[in-house]
Amino acid sequence: MFEPAQLRTFLAVAQTLSFTQAAHRLGLRQSTVSQHVRRLEEAAGCRLFLRDTHAVELTDDGEAMVRFARPILEANERAAAYFTGTRLRGRLRFGVSEDFVPTRLPEILAAFRHDHPEVDLELTVELSGALHERLDAGGLDLCLAKRSGPEGPGRLVWRDKLVWIGGDRLRLDPRRPVPLIAHPPPALTRVRVLDVLERHGRDWQLAGTSGSLGGLVAAARAGLGVMAHPQGLIPAGLARVPARAGGLPDLGGVDFVLRHGRRASRVQESADALAGAILAGGGLLHRPLL
């Protein structure tokens, strides 16, 4: 009933909320992306997206299709690998941003290890900036991380909004400096936050710093201040702080991308397979562990 090519295109649009970005990711024309989505909607008998000239949003049926599309594509890929006799081998060095620690990324990695038991997967968890540096230096074969701006390198996995978050009892006074909780430099989010605050003439003071996401979350839960975080990955026990609550400026969007390193073709085959699994299962990256 549902064509795999159409499902892949649908997931790309659902994760990027952009027909243009989905076309760029898949190497297709935008008209082809629109055609795939239209045919999938015809097959499903419902609208999957609400779209106009400014925005793309998933409908309730679209949200349901995201949940169905991932396992359908995974089953299709497992069947193809079985009947073609494809067996990936070797060491694959994968780096992932600490933003994904509280998500269901481990489910994607576990499924990949099950499907490719002869791949020796080596996982590195660091800040996005450090991952990009390690990849450029040849220390990683694939990484999933934020990029510094919309024109930076990488294959877009999804686009999110960077928001202010804090504890339930946090109270901000717009007349006083923003109590900021942040990673140490040169963290990409810290650079963005300080640039935005300075451009808006908003004073700030450092209320907490940590090299780990767990440390930042603990400080925020304790009510020490606010931190910037992707809206789709807000940790448990924290909530979005309305901008009007303390005169906080808008932080803009944030892109999460996959980047490949340069190694032998056999390693690249494994990296391509893992990248495909992440793109197909991207919906799990928005879901925190319960």
N, C-alpha and C positions, 0 to 999 in steps of 0.2 A: 504493500500500500504506500509506503513512504520510501522514496529513492534516497540512498545514502548521500549522493552529491547534493541534493536539496537540503538534507538535514545538516550537512557540514556548513553549507552557506547560511542556513538559518541560525546555527549556533554562532557563527562569526558575526552576524548582525546583532544577535542577542547580547553578545559579550562586549561589542564595541559601541552598540547603539548608533551605528553609522553605516549606511550602505556603501559610502565611499571608502571608509576604512576597511570594511569587510572585503570589498573588491581588491583593495591593495594587498591585504593579507593573503587572499586566495589566488592572486594573480589572474583575476577575471575582470571582464568589463562590468561597469556598474549596471548596465542594462541586463547582463546575464544574471547578476545577483538579484535584481528585481524580478526577473523571470522565474528563477528558482523559488523565491519566496512566494510569488503568486501561485505557482503550480502546487507548492506544498499547502498553501491555504485552501486551494481548490480540493486537494485530496483529503484534507482534514475537515473541510466544510465549515470553516470559521476564520475569522480575522486573527492573525497572530501578532500583528503590530498595529499601533496607532501612529501615524506619521504625517507630518506636514513639512513645510519648507525649513522649519527651525529645529525640530526634535523628532526622535524616534523612541517609542515606548512599547514595552511588551504588554499585551492584553492578558487577562487571566488565563485564557486558552494558550497564549504564548508562553506563559510561565509553566503551564502544564507540559507543553511540548518540549521545553528545555529538559524537564525531568525524564521524558521518554526518549529524546533524541540521543542522549549520551550512551545509555546501555545498548540501544540499537546499533550505534556506530561501533561500540566496543565489540559487540558480538560479531559484527560483520568483519572487523579487522582480525579477530581471532580465527574466524573461519578461513579468511584469505591466507593467513600465515600458516595454518595447518595444511591446507591443500596445496600451497605452493612450496611447502617444505622449507620456508625461510627460518633460519636459526641464527639469531644475532649472538655474538660472543664478544668478549673483551671488556676492558675497563672503561667505564663512562663516568667522568667527573662532572657532577651536576651541582651548581650553586643556586641557592634560593634565598630570597630576602626574608628577613626575620618577620616581616609583616604576615607571612603565611603560616607561622608556627601555630596559631590558635585555630586554623582552618582545617578542612578535611583533605588537604593535600596528601597526607599519608595514605589515604584510600587509593588515590591515583597511583602513587608510587608502589603500593603493595600489589595492585593489579598488574602494573608493568613488570614487576619482579616475577609474578606468577606466570605471565605470558612469555617472559624472556629470562628463564632461570640461569642461562649461561652468561648473562651480562653482569659484570661485577660493578654494581652501582655504588659510587662513592659520593656521599652527600656533604655539602658545605653550607652552613647557615651563617650569613653575615649581613651587614648593612649593604644596601644597594650599590653605593659608591664603591665600596671595597670589592664587590663582586665584579663590577665592570672593569676595575683595574686588574683583578686577577685574570679575568677572561682575556683582556688585551695582552697580558704578559704570558699567555699560554698555559696558565694554571688550571683552567676549566675548559670543558668541552661544550657546555650548555649552561645558561643561567636564566633564571626567572626573577626579574627585579623591576623596580621603578626606573624610569629614565628621566633625565634632567629636564627635558622639554619635549614638546610635540614633534620637533624636527630631529630629535636624537635617534641613534641607531636602534634597531631591534624590530621584531615582528610583534605587532600589537596583539595582546591577549584580551585585555579589556580596558576601558576608560572609566575612571571613577572620579568622585569629587573629594577634594581634601577639605575636611571640616575640623572645627574646634570641638574637643570632647573633654569631659571632666566628671568628677563625682557628683552624686545627686545633691549633696549639701553645699556645693561650691557656690559662693556668691562673689561676683566681680563688681568692682567700683570703677566706672569709666573715667574717673578723675585720677586714678592711681595707675602706676605701671602694670602692664599685664604680667601676672606671675606665670612664667613660662617653664614647662617641663619639656626637655628635648634631648635627643642624642647628642654626643659631642661632635665637633666638626671633624671631617667635612661631610656629615650626613646630608643627603639631598633635601630631605624635608626641613631640616633646620635652616639650610641656606634659603629655601623658599620662604619660610615663616619670617625670618629676620628681614629679608628683602621687602616683603609685603608690609610688615609693621613699620619699617623705616620710610617706605614710600607714602604711607598714610600718616606719618608723623606721630605714631603711637609709641609711647615709651614702654619699655619692658624691663623685667629683671628676671634673672635665672632663679627659679624656685626648685629645680631638680634636674639632674642629668645622670644618664646611665648608658652604658654601651649595649644594654640588652632591653628588649621590648618589655620583658617582665618587670624590670626595674622602673621603667617609665609608668607602666600601668599601676604598679604599687603606689608610686608617688601621687598619681592622679586619683586613685581610690581613696588615698588618705586626705584628699582635699587640698594638697599643696599648691595646685595651680591647674592650668589648662595645657593640653598638648594637641598637636595637629595629627590627624590620622585619616586614612581613607574611609569614606562613609560606609562602604560595604564590608569593612573589616573591623568595626568597632568592637573592642573586647568586652566580655561580660563584666557587669558592674560599673560600666561607664556609659555615658549618654552624650548625645550632641548638645553643645552649648549654643543657644541662639545668639546670633551676632549682636542683636539689640541688648542682650543681657549685660554686656560690658564694653560696648562700642568696638567689637572685634571686626576687623575687615575680612572681606571674602578672600579665600585662599586659592580659588581657581580649581582646575582639574588636575588629575594625576594619571599617567599612563603606566600600565604594567606590560612589560615586553619580554619576549624570549630572544636571546642572542646566542648564536653559534660561534664556537671557536674554530680554529683551523687545525685539523689533524687528519689522520689517514681515513680513507673512504669507509673502512669497516666501522670506525668509531663514529663517523658521521651518520652511518646508517642507524646506529643505535640512538644517536642524538635526535635524528629525525623521528624515530619511532616514539621516543619519550615526548618530544615536542608535540607530536600528533595526539598522544594520550592526554597531555595537559590541555590542548586546545579543545578536544572533544569533551573533556570533563571539567571545563572551566567553571561550570555552575557550582561545583563543589568548593571552589576557592572563595566563593561569597558566603559560604555557610560555616559559621563558627562551630566548634565542638561544643556539645551540650554537657 
